[in-house]
Amino acid sequence: MRNNLVSWHSKKQSCVSLSTAEAEYIALGSCCTQLLWMKQMLLDYGMTSNTLLVYCDNMSAINISKNPVQHSRTKHIDIRHHFIRELVENKIVEISHVSSEKQLAGIFTKSLDLNSFLNLKKSIGLSEY
């Protein structure tokens, strides 16, 4: 979309989450695996990329990804999801906060009021004929 690569899909998570933060963290991990795949594809075509920027609207998931220390609040999260921490630490991925009102994926995943819908529609480059 414009100058950016986009990969979008929706599916039911294969594991049960005990909190919203955990569900967002698992989704963040899925996003990172897609980004690594895209980065490798670009590398195969001779194109290099800098640190990959991921926007997330859940501050708890962002904080879990940036904190390499295992806390009692995150001990229930399966270890396979914590590779995000390594990606952040090695500066392969940078995770940044985006407010829910500006979360472009919201147009695909939520029921929105008319103004929010029109603003997001404009933001992703869709216009009426």
NORJO-V837137 format. One record per run of one state. SS is the DSSP state (helix for helix, strand for strand, loop for the rest). FROM is the first residue (numbers start at 1). TO is the last residue. If there is no record, write none. Layout:
ss = (SS | SS)
from = (FROM | FROM)
to = (TO | TO)
//
This chain:
ss = (loop | helix | loop | strand | loop | helix | loop | helix | loop | strand | loop | helix | loop | helix | loop | helix | loop)
from = (1 | 20 | 45 | 52 | 57 | 59 | 67 | 79 | 90 | 93 | 98 | 100 | 103 | 106 | 110 | 114 | 124)
to = (19 | 44 | 51 | 56 | 58 | 66 | 78 | 89 | 92 | 97 | 99 | 102 | 105 | 109 | 113 | 123 | 129)
//
